[in-house]
């Protein structure tokens, strides 16, 4: 979905205008873990590292050079969690699952 912006409203990251709208784009990926590692190796600026995002989405969030937040994720398996999380093969830090 694209948002129409009036000519007098300059583009800016969603979260600067509405705190409830933290993502500027959601991008589905079949393998968030592999993409996360590729981004990490490239020096990406993570807002949230690989974890369970809202409503059982397994993925991560990055910020781009202009401050926009991009979420890369997929829907998890059991109860919205990937199989390895549901099986207990993921470490938890601060109460949130993450890869070890």
WOFEN-V557313 format. One record per residue. N is the residue number from 1. PHI is phi in whole degrees, -180 to 180 (999 if undefined). Layout:
BEGIN
((N;PHI) (N;PHI))
END
This chain:
BEGIN
((1;999) (2;-110) (3;-105) (4;-84) (5;-119) (6;-65) (7;-59) (8;-87) (9;-108) (10;-77) (11;-66) (12;-159) (13;-56) (14;-52) (15;-65) (16;-78) (17;-102) (18;-139) (19;-65) (20;-80) (21;-107) (22;-79) (23;-96) (24;-94) (25;-154) (26;-116) (27;-122) (28;-74) (29;-139) (30;-70) (31;-134) (32;-59) (33;-62) (34;-66) (35;-66) (36;-58) (37;-64) (38;-63) (39;-64) (40;-60) (41;-62) (42;-86) (43;83) (44;-62) (45;-95) (46;-86) (47;-86) (48;-138) (49;-76) (50;-53) (51;-166) (52;-85) (53;-88) (54;-50) (55;52) (56;79) (57;-82) (58;-99) (59;178) (60;-152) (61;-126) (62;-125) (63;-111) (64;-92) (65;-63) (66;-99) (67;89) (68;-78) (69;-100) (70;-113) (71;-105) (72;-116) (73;-161) (74;-141) (75;-76) (76;-72) (77;-88) (78;-71) (79;53) (80;82) (81;-110) (82;-63) (83;-56) (84;-67) (85;-74) (86;-61) (87;-84) (88;85) (89;-91) (90;-116) (91;-75) (92;-116) (93;-124) (94;63) (95;81) (96;-118) (97;-64) (98;-154) (99;-70) (100;-95))
END
